[in-house]
């Protein structure tokens, strides 16, 4: 079981709107997940972010009707530290 965390409690349910799954490399501990979630949740249109450190993935839930450029999501993750991110296919 991975380490999950979402600071933004507006949406703690699955299927709470559109979402983007990111694959993230370079995370080593729970603090890495916290940093990534904090950076993503600063972006306009992002409802919440939940990072699974052990699984190497971050689920970004978007506000209904929001348009968020996935390159901005990747840039936010990579700007949070020495991480590499990509949108999962």
C-alpha positions as CSV (number, residue, x, y, z in Angstrom):
1,X,0.0,0.0,0.0
2,X,1.3,3.4,-0.9
3,X,1.5,6.7,0.9
4,X,-1.4,8.9,0.0
5,X,-1.9,12.5,0.9
6,X,-4.2,15.3,-0.1
7,X,-4.0,18.6,1.8
8,X,-7.1,19.9,-0.1
9,X,-10.1,18.2,1.4
10,X,-12.6,19.6,-1.1
11,X,-12.6,16.2,-2.8
12,X,-11.8,13.0,-1.0
13,X,-13.9,10.7,-3.2
14,X,-13.0,8.8,-6.3
15,X,-14.7,10.2,-9.4
16,X,-15.0,13.7,-8.1
17,X,-14.6,15.2,-11.5
18,X,-12.1,14.9,-14.3
19,X,-8.7,13.7,-13.3
20,X,-5.2,13.3,-14.7
21,X,-2.8,10.6,-13.7
22,X,0.9,11.4,-13.6
23,X,3.8,9.0,-13.4
24,X,6.5,10.5,-11.2
25,X,10.1,9.3,-10.7
26,X,12.6,10.5,-8.1
27,X,10.4,10.4,-5.0
28,X,12.0,8.9,-1.9
29,X,9.7,9.6,1.1
30,X,6.4,11.0,2.2
31,X,7.8,14.6,2.1
32,X,8.3,14.2,-1.6
33,X,4.6,13.5,-2.0
34,X,3.7,16.5,0.2
35,X,5.8,18.8,-1.9
36,X,4.4,17.6,-5.1
37,X,0.8,17.9,-3.9
38,X,1.4,21.4,-2.5
39,X,2.7,22.6,-5.9
40,X,0.0,21.0,-7.9
41,X,-2.8,22.4,-5.6
42,X,-1.5,25.9,-6.3
43,X,-2.5,25.7,-9.9
44,X,-5.8,27.2,-11.1
45,X,-8.3,24.5,-12.0
46,X,-6.8,21.9,-9.7
47,X,-9.2,20.6,-7.1
48,X,-6.9,18.2,-5.3
49,X,-3.7,16.1,-5.7
50,X,-3.0,12.8,-4.1
51,X,0.4,11.2,-4.5
52,X,1.3,7.6,-4.0
53,X,5.0,7.7,-3.4
54,X,5.6,4.0,-3.5
55,X,3.5,3.6,-6.6
56,X,5.2,6.5,-8.3
57,X,2.0,8.2,-9.3
58,X,0.0,11.3,-8.6
59,X,-3.7,11.7,-9.3
60,X,-4.7,15.3,-10.0
61,X,-8.5,16.0,-9.7
62,X,-9.7,19.0,-11.7
63,X,-12.5,21.4,-11.0
64,X,-15.6,20.7,-13.2
65,X,-15.2,22.5,-16.5
66,X,-11.6,23.5,-15.8
67,X,-9.1,23.5,-18.6
68,X,-5.6,22.7,-17.3
69,X,-2.6,22.3,-19.6
70,X,-0.9,19.0,-18.8
71,X,2.5,20.6,-19.4
72,X,1.7,22.9,-16.5
73,X,1.0,19.9,-14.3
74,X,4.3,18.2,-15.3
75,X,6.2,21.5,-14.8
76,X,4.8,21.9,-11.3
77,X,5.9,18.4,-10.3
78,X,9.4,18.9,-11.8
79,X,9.7,22.3,-10.2
80,X,9.0,20.9,-6.8
81,X,12.3,19.1,-6.7
82,X,14.5,16.6,-8.5
83,X,11.5,14.7,-10.0
84,X,10.6,13.6,-13.5
85,X,7.0,13.5,-14.5
86,X,4.9,12.5,-17.4
87,X,1.2,12.0,-18.1
88,X,0.3,8.3,-17.8
89,X,-1.2,6.8,-20.8
